């Protein structure tokens, strides 16, 4: 657990910070004393989340890589969280959608890290936390872009860890299974229609089928892990993936 106050004087930059895991991270890192920057394409939601934690809101479309390069990245903590899902068979997957997802979920994190590292190196301290997924370690059918992006993020995170170590910068992935977020709730509704199931049946029979622990993960649980990675207790933890999959990958 991150000690409250342990991040005083640190500036945390959280993408997709207006809802779900991102918002939970904003709340938890603010509790630990960080000055939080909430980045989201939904300007109103970003403002609301930032107001909740006494932070700063930044409205940005991270799929616009030129816009990413213009962001103020003088930050000590970078949480790469923004993402989306598209479900389709490979032979029907829209090529432009595939490119968009990789741009948002892999190229944008690279650009953000590239922009943030000089400040972290100058200060001799930095934390990069990449919100990956069990799909960064395992594949599922019909999710080619998401799985590809998350696998790429895993590799990027390890390179950051190797390069950043001598500068006091750590980089890790957090790998949850299905988390109770707007993104997942949308998938539940879509799959219920597609399979002719109730939403409860989708959760039980589809999403939780590979897991030993039969419940959705709460955003606060992921945020607690992120906060720990930013705490003094995790100073030697780098280049790894912290799996929160309810036993999915134990098979």
C-alpha positions in Angstrom: 0.0 0.0 0.0 1.2 3.5 -0.9 1.7 5.6 2.2 -0.5 8.7 2.1 1.8 11.7 1.6 4.6 9.6 0.0 4.0 11.3 -3.4 3.9 14.9 -2.2 5.8 17.0 -4.7 5.3 14.5 -7.5 3.2 15.3 -10.6 1.2 12.4 -12.0 -0.1 12.3 -15.5 -3.0 9.9 -16.1 -4.4 9.2 -19.5 -8.1 8.1 -19.8 -8.3 9.7 -16.3 -11.9 10.7 -16.4 -13.5 7.4 -15.8 -12.9 3.7 -14.8 -9.4 2.7 -13.9 -8.0 6.1 -14.8 -10.3 8.0 -12.4 -9.7 5.5 -9.6 -5.9 6.1 -10.1 -6.4 9.8 -10.0 -8.2 9.6 -6.7 -5.7 7.2 -5.2 -2.6 9.0 -6.3 -4.0 12.3 -5.1 -4.6 10.6 -1.7 -0.9 9.8 -1.7 -0.1 13.4 -2.2 0.5 13.7 -5.9 -0.5 16.7 -8.0 -2.7 14.9 -10.6 -3.2 15.8 -14.2 -6.3 14.1 -15.6 -6.1 13.6 -19.4 -9.1 12.6 -21.3 -10.8 13.3 -24.7 -14.0 14.1 -22.8 -13.2 17.6 -21.6 -16.2 17.9 -19.2 -15.5 14.5 -17.6 -11.8 15.5 -17.2 -12.8 18.7 -15.5 -15.1 16.8 -13.1 -12.5 14.2 -12.3 -9.8 16.9 -11.8 -12.1 18.9 -9.5 -12.7 15.8 -7.4 -9.0 15.4 -6.7 -7.9 19.1 -6.8 -5.9 18.4 -9.9 -5.7 19.7 -13.5 -7.7 18.7 -16.5 -6.3 18.3 -19.9 -8.6 17.6 -22.9 -6.7 15.7 -25.5 -7.3 13.1 -28.3 -4.3 10.8 -27.9 -4.8 9.3 -31.3 -3.6 12.6 -32.7 0.1 12.0 -32.2 1.1 15.6 -33.1 -1.2 16.8 -30.2 0.5 14.2 -27.9 3.9 15.8 -28.7 2.6 19.2 -27.7 1.5 18.1 -24.2 3.4 19.4 -21.1 5.2 16.2 -20.0 7.2 17.7 -17.1 5.8 14.9 -14.9 7.2 12.4 -12.4 4.5 9.7 -12.8 3.0 8.6 -16.1 0.1 6.2 -16.1 -0.7 5.0 -19.6 -4.3 3.9 -19.2 -6.4 5.2 -22.2 -7.7 2.6 -24.5 -10.7 1.1 -26.3 -11.9 -2.2 -27.6 -13.2 -3.4 -31.0 -14.4 -7.0 -31.5 -14.4 -8.6 -34.9 -13.0 -11.6 -36.8 -9.6 -10.9 -38.3 -10.9 -11.2 -41.9 -13.6 -8.6 -41.1 -11.6 -6.3 -38.8 -11.6 -2.8 -40.3 -8.0 -1.9 -41.2 -8.4 1.7 -40.2 -9.8 0.7 -36.8 -6.8 -1.6 -36.2 -4.4 1.3 -37.0 -6.4 3.7 -34.7 -6.2 1.3 -31.8 -2.5 0.8 -32.1 -2.0 4.5 -32.5 -3.9 5.2 -29.3 -2.7 2.3 -27.2 0.9 1.8 -28.3 2.2 4.8 -30.3 0.7 7.4 -27.9 2.3 5.7 -24.8 5.6 5.7 -26.6 5.3 9.4 -27.4 4.3 10.2 -23.9 7.2 8.3 -22.4 9.6 9.9 -24.9 8.4 13.3 -23.8 8.4 12.5 -20.0 11.7 10.8 -19.6 13.9 13.9 -19.9 12.2 15.4 -16.8 12.3 12.2 -14.9 16.0 11.7 -15.7 16.8 15.2 -14.6 15.1 14.6 -11.3 16.6 11.2 -10.8 13.2 9.7 -10.1 10.2 8.6 -12.2 7.4 6.0 -12.4 5.9 4.7 -15.6 2.9 2.5 -15.0 1.3 0.9 -18.1 -2.2 -0.3 -17.6 -1.9 -3.5 -19.7 -4.3 -6.4 -19.5 -4.4 -10.2 -19.2 -4.6 -9.7 -23.0 -1.0 -8.4 -22.8 -0.1 -12.0 -21.9 -2.8 -14.1 -23.4 -4.9 -13.8 -26.5 -8.6 -14.0 -27.2 -10.3 -14.5 -30.5 -11.8 -11.4 -32.3 -9.6 -8.9 -30.4 -6.7 -8.7 -32.7 -6.0 -5.0 -32.3 -6.4 -4.9 -28.6 -4.2 -8.0 -28.0 -1.6 -6.7 -30.4 -1.4 -3.3 -28.7 -1.2 -4.7 -25.2 1.5 -7.2 -26.2 3.4 -4.3 -27.7 3.0 -2.3 -24.5 4.5 -5.1 -22.5 7.7 -4.9 -24.6 7.8 -1.1 -24.5 7.5 -1.2 -20.8 10.5 -3.6 -20.4 12.7 -1.4 -22.6 11.8 1.7 -20.5 12.7 -0.3 -17.4 16.1 -1.2 -18.8 16.9 2.3 -20.0 15.5 4.1 -17.0 17.1 2.1 -14.2 20.3 4.1 -14.0 18.2 7.3 -13.8 15.9 6.2 -11.0 13.0 5.5 -13.3 10.9 2.3 -13.0 8.5 0.9 -15.6 5.9 -1.8 -15.0 2.7 -3.2 -16.4 -0.5 -3.9 -14.4 -2.4 -6.7 -16.0 -6.0 -7.0 -14.9 -8.7 -9.3 -16.3 -12.1 -7.8 -16.7 -12.6 -4.7 -14.6 -15.9 -3.1 -13.9 -15.5 -0.1 -16.2 -17.6 1.6 -18.9 -15.5 -0.1 -21.5 -16.3 -3.6 -20.1 -19.9 -2.7 -19.4 -20.3 -1.8 -23.1 -18.8 -5.2 -24.0 -21.2 -7.0 -21.7 -24.2 -5.3 -23.4 -22.9 -6.0 -26.9 -22.1 -9.7 -26.2 -25.5 -10.2 -24.6 -27.2 -9.1 -27.8 -24.9 -11.1 -30.0 -25.2 -14.3 -28.1 -28.8 -14.0 -26.9 -27.8 -14.1 -23.3 -28.6 -12.0 -20.3 -25.9 -9.6 -19.1 -25.3 -11.7 -16.0 -24.9 -14.8 -18.2 -22.3 -13.0 -20.3 -20.3 -12.1 -17.2 -20.5 -15.7 -15.8 -20.3 -17.8 -18.9 -18.0 -15.7 -21.2 -15.9 -13.2 -19.2 -15.3 -15.1 -16.0 -15.1 -18.6 -17.6 -11.2 -18.7 -17.6 -10.9 -17.2 -14.1 -10.8 -19.0 -10.8 -12.2 -16.0 -8.9 -15.6 -15.5 -10.3 -16.2 -11.7 -10.1 -15.2 -8.6 -12.0 -12.3 -6.6 -10.6 -13.1 -3.2 -9.2 -11.2 -0.1 -10.5 -10.1 0.7 -6.9 -8.1 -2.6 -6.8 -6.1 -1.7 -9.9 -5.5 1.8 -8.5 -4.1 0.4 -5.3 -1.6 -1.6 -7.3 -0.6 1.5 -9.3 -0.1 3.5 -6.1 2.0 0.7 -4.7 4.2 0.8 -7.8 4.8 4.5 -7.2 5.6 4.0 -3.5 9.0 3.7 -1.8 8.2 0.0 -1.2 8.3 -0.7 -4.9 11.6 1.0 -5.7 13.2 -2.2 -6.9 10.2 -3.4 -8.9 10.7 -2.7 -12.6 10.4 -4.4 -15.9 7.7 -6.7 -14.7 4.0 -7.4 -15.2 1.7 -7.5 -12.1 -1.1 -9.9 -13.0 -4.5 -9.4 -11.5 -6.5 -12.0 -13.5 -8.3 -14.0 -10.8 -6.3 -17.0 -11.7 -6.9 -16.9 -15.5 -3.3 -17.4 -16.4 -2.8 -20.2 -13.8 -4.3 -22.7 -16.3 
